Structures are given as structure tokens and as C-alpha cells.
């Protein structure tokens, strides 16, 4: 019964959001027009309140039912012309919707909803007298909600739901059906390949017989043996022709099937991408109440305007931007917009204007938060920067507003004189910057026209896949999002010049700084490019600024899913994501904005880019490790960790493939899971210990099986160590490897 109630509450959560958002949208339309809602709009608001009341009754949420019932009564009276939906009444409707949403939030957080009693009292004041209770039979009539204490919400575990249109669903269904059909074709192709393998085996057998007959004929010189040899050779010729024809058909079939699978995969990816796109209005809706509450807390009057009509973006992108936008709105209310009295002294309207605009620019989603307040006090920023030791006084005085706005993004930096519930700790803008950086986006702070501040966030519309350029630099693969790339070029080494000790090149008649990815990461750059006289460069652009990043070569363009590397992240936090390329290696993701900003502090010199350096002595060959795990994520993570420590790493998906690879090329160490298809980890260890060529290779088990019996069995079979995944620590694994090797 508890599971059923949880499902009902999860369904009600979605329906509740739909009804409240629609009522808010209709109220917003009324505010824009400035008049009374049209009859169809009033009818829709009434219907929404009525449906919400019935749904709340079905899941036994009495406070929501009471609130919805009073809204229904109010909208009924407005329909009949008994009362007007003016600004005061609309404000009460917003308060009721806020209280209803607060109650739903309380369900998930297992806390009482304190806003419900006040909202009930407010709407009853508008109605003049307590409205009639919801019309249900007496035995089902809920007890009245107490007006002097918070309403306790029942426990509830929210379920995240995603809505998709019928068109998107049909697209997903078609793509999935196409993949099923193609998988059946692959099964037939596999059967044909198996038949071909059998025929090749028969051909090998006939070949052996022919060789034997040839040997006997050579010894005896018998005409009968020569005839038998000729017969075998004829059979082999016929079989070879047949095998050749089958191989040709299979090759063509495989080419067609591979192409079809690629197309279906791309289509399915596109369908899923479309299903993940949701209206940006869902991001905007939740901020209206927050702005009203914060303005009231600060004693300020604020007119909050939003525009996001028709904009759709990846749901995960919008979710990742929720907290950053909250920080920016809070900063605008606390730091930017003045109190009514201060605005009056400046000749401004008492209500400050705060706008949130959501738009698109190509494949970028842009969010602009702008206020008409006092703006950024750059003199104050420079003063605090000097006081905190961030900038020398002479540099601070000469710094441009753009340079000073970058200081606002530093963790802990704040110009607030005191810490309040809204500001003063200096974490707001740094949190915003970090969130945008992880989305491979950009942040810009500018003075607004007519006073105030305009902050613009630019991030990709989706994080499902990103168009990337893969490059090689100092023997490592890196991925750079194409959104920040202006061009790919090759420049002659002779064109490098020096400005203030830093290397630059002249592009389109203008000097452009030269840097390397290693320079950003604080590593030494050692070129492996084939042509010492030409430099491949990736030219990045942000606004009017450009930077040329020297690489050893550009591999190709690709669309790839960006993955968080978690424990594998390094280089001072500048690398936090990567993409898995076809050969199983990881290309580390570099944010173009980081490269642009890091070029100024890069330690790259002209000499490090020029040829002619003496060759370094050959380094010892690092140990080779074979990672065996059927989980692609685990293989990739362990491979990244080990390669970052200098080990040579190969991977296998199960024990069978591991044995094949070990017999082709021995390894110095094997790291294996236990639960794998075909041959598990225990079977792999047994097989290795029975093989003279493999028995001495040490094995570390890394498994989620943590029973004592499993650990004892693994060690008894010959494993050298056993690491439990649940408490997996990369340092523990690395220490174990160092001890064994």
C-alpha cells in the first residue's frame, strides 16, 4: 500500500506543477495586458483550480485541497463579475500558489509547510468571509486546517519525471524499432560468418590432406597418389572460390549494416536529444516568488521581468543553471538595486527593474540578468583587491573594468561591508563561474545601459553530445569544444615574434598570443610534431580577443559525450571532464575560456616552441597493465588513473579476451573484476596459473563482491591482492600496484 501511495504522490507532483504553472502563466498574461483576463482565460484558471482540488482529494492532501477550493471560489466570483482580478487579488493568488508549492516541497523534505495558514487567511480576506468548504460528503469532509500552526506534510519520496511530446515519442519508437530490425540482421550476418568459419576449417582440413598426398606421391611416385592429390587440389579450388564469394557478400553486407547502424544510432541520439529539450520557461517560473520574498526581506521594491518565449534547451543544462541564476538574482537584489529612498534621491523610480532574458545564439543558450541599480563600484573592487593582496596597488589602478570584473569571480572575494543572509561571503560569483565553466561556457560582466549591471551566461544548448576537435599535444590527446574555435591554421616557425617576453604570431595583421595546453596546466611542453618548421595552431576567440594554441597535430572533428572524470581529475582542477575515443583512450577536455584566460599566465617561451632541442635520453619502458572488466565506465576510469601515473594500459571485457591478449603480448600485471561474461575473474586466474607462460604474472582483483568467502577464494586461487569496489580508493590501488611491481 505504501508503494501505491508513493506512486500516486509522484503522479500528483507532476499534475500539481502543471496546474500551478498554467495559472501563473495566465496571471502573467493579465499583468502584461494590464486589464481583466478574457472569459476563456478565466474559465481555464477556474478549471485548473477545480482539477487541482479533485486531484488533491484523491491523494488525501487536505491542505492543498483547501487552497485549491478557495482559488476555485475566487475565480468563480471573478467570472461572475462579483470581484475584480486586480493587482492586490493577483498577489494573493500568487501567495496561494506559493503556499501550495511550499507544501509539495515539504513532502519531499519531510518538513511542515509554514505558508499554508497565512495563505488561507489572505484569500479568505479577499473573499470577504470564509468560503464554503469543499463539497464532499460529511463523513469525508476534511477537518479545517489550523490557522495558527504549520501544516505537517506526510513523508514523500519525489520521483524525477521527464515529459516528451507524442512526436518525440514516435521518433524514439521508430528508431528503437529500426535498431531491433538491424540487430536481427546482425544475427543473420553472424550465422553466415559462422558458416564461413566452418568452411574455412574444412578448407584447412582438405589442405592438410593435399599436403599429405603430395608427400606420399613424392615418395612413391604413384599415379594413384597423384590422382588423389589432383582431386584434393580441385576440391580446394572449388572451396576457395565459394569462400571468396561468401566473403565478398559478407563484406558488402557488413558495410551496409555498419552504415545502417551508424545512421540509426545518430537518429536515436537526435531523438533522445529532442526529448531532453524542455521549455526554458521551466527555469524562469521558479524565480518569481524568490525575487518577491528576497525583495521584501531587503525592504526593496522590485519589478521582475522575464522573457523566454519559445526557447528550448537541454533539461540537464537548465538544471545546472538553476543555482547560478539564484546567485546572480540574489546579488542583484542585495548589491545592485538600491532602497526606495536611495533611488528617490537619485531620481529613479522607487521600484528597481530586474530582468532575466533567455535566448539562443546559434548552438548557445544565453541568459542575461540585468538590473538598473548602482552598478559595479570598480574603485571599491580595486581597493579590496589591493587590501587582500590580489593585486599590487600600481597594477590595480591601471587595470581595466574588464580585468577587475574577473577578480569578482575569485572564490572568497567580496566587496560587501557585512555578511548577511544574502551576501558578503564572496562565494556567489565564483560558484556561478565554476558552474558555467563545467558546462564549457562563458561569463561576461558589463555595465548596463543607463546604469546597473548586465551579466550574461553563455553555455551550450545541450550536453548530450558536443562537437569537438581532437588534438595531440606532447603525446596526450585533448578535446576542445568547437564553439570556442575561430580557425585551424599552420604558421611558420619563422613568424614567431616576442612581445614583452611572450611569444606571439601575426594573424590577419594583428598580434595574437601563442600558448600551449601544457602551459595552461602547468606542465612542460615537449613537441612531437613531424615538421619542425611549421606549427599547427588552434585559434580560439572570445569577443574580440584571440589566442593561438600550439598543438602537435589535429586528429579530427567528432561528436562525443562528455563525461565527468571524478577521481581522475587533476591539474589543479582545470581538467574535470573527458571523452572516450574509439581506441578506448581518454581525451581530456579543455575549456576554451580557460585557455583564453590562462594564456596570460602561461610560462610558454619562444625557445620551447622552436626546434633544435637536444634529444632527451630514452626513458625506461613503463610497466604494462591489463585491466579486465565488463563495465566500460570502470575500464575507462581505471585506465585513466593508471595512464596518468605513467603505466602502459590495455583493456579486456572478460576473461576470454584477457587470455587472448596475454598470449599475444604479456603484461606485467593484471587487474581483474570477478563478475564477467564468458569467463569470470576466478576462471581467469585459474587459467593463468595453469599456463606456464602466464602463471608468474601478478593479479589484483578489484570487485564489488565483498564477502569474506569471495576474498579468500580469490587469494587461494593465486590473486596477489583483493580490492573491494565499494570502498575503492585510487591511492590504495596505486599503492598496491607499486608494492607488487
Buried (B, 14 or more C-beta within 10 A) or exposed (E): EEEEBBEBBBBBBEBBBBBBBBBBBBBBEBEEEEEBBEEEBBEBBBBBBBBBBEBBBEBBBBBBBBBBBBBBBBBBBBBEEEEEBEEEBBBBBBBBBBBBBBBBBBBBEEEBBBBBBBBBEBBBEBBEEEBEEBEEEEEEEBEEBEEEEBBEBEEBEBEEEEEBEEEBEEBBEBBEEBBEEBEEBBEEBEEBBEEBEEBBEBBEEBBEBBEBBBEBBEEEEEEEBBEBBEBBBEBBEEBBEEBEEBBEEBEEBBEEBEEBBEEBBEBBBBBBBBBBBBBBBBBBBEBBBBBBEBBEEBEBBBBBEBBBEEBBBBBBBBEBBEEBBBBBBBBBBBBBBBBBEBBEEEEBEEBBBBBBBBBBEEEBBBBBBBBBBBBBEBEEBBBBBBEBEBBEEEEBEEBEEEBBBBBBBBEEBBBBEEEEEBBBEBBBBBBBBBBBBBBBBBBBBBBBEEBBBBBBBBBBBBBBBBBBBBBBBBEBBBBBBBBBBBEBBEBEBEEBEEEEEBBBBEBEEEEBBBBBBBBBBEBEBBBEBEEEEEBBBBBBBBEEEBBBBBBBEBBEEBEBEBBEBEEBBBBEEBBBBBBBBEEBBBBBBBBBBBBBBBBEEBBBBBEBBBEEEEEEEEEEEBBBBBBBBBBEEBBBBBBBBBBBBEBBBBBBBBBBBBBEBBEEEEBBBBBBBBBBEEBBBBBBBBBBBEBEEBEEBBBBBBBBBEEEEBBEBBBEBBBBBBBBBEEBEBEEBBEBBEEBE
